[in-house]
Amino acid sequence: MTPDPDISILVPTYNRAETLRRSLEAHARVRLAGLDVEVVVIDNNCSDHTKDVVASLEGQLNIRYFFEERPGKSQALNAVLDEGGLGEIIVFTDDDVFPQEDWLEAIVECSKRNPETNVFGGKIHLVWPDCEIPGWAHDSYVQLWAFSHHDLAETETVYPPNNFP
């Protein structure tokens, strides 16, 4: 058995194989800075070619395929967490996220500066498809809750009460 990685990135997915492929290709461009990083793709009972997408990226990423038939993102994430064998740092993300190249370096540095903190969050900027965005989708409250837009501050800060990553 191999030792646990430094970082485990958990990516639950359901029937979005090509979106997942583009996201994983972006993950492959993230600098590892000497870290042992694994990407765990959690197939939440997909009926598309998700498993093939994961297999096609095995040479570009330290990637692990995990199948969870019970529906729901929470079921998928909890199944992997229950299995264990994950990194010291566990990163939760989605199958349509395109991280910046310094993403993991920033996570590790923030963890080192704040060893007493267990949960971190960061900026999430929306990338809209090439179509007309409906008027209601421009509301900042709607973007926060419906689309996970998240931009708390320009500098590192503590989350205010009742505000979570």
Disulfide bonds with the S-S distance in Angstrom:
none
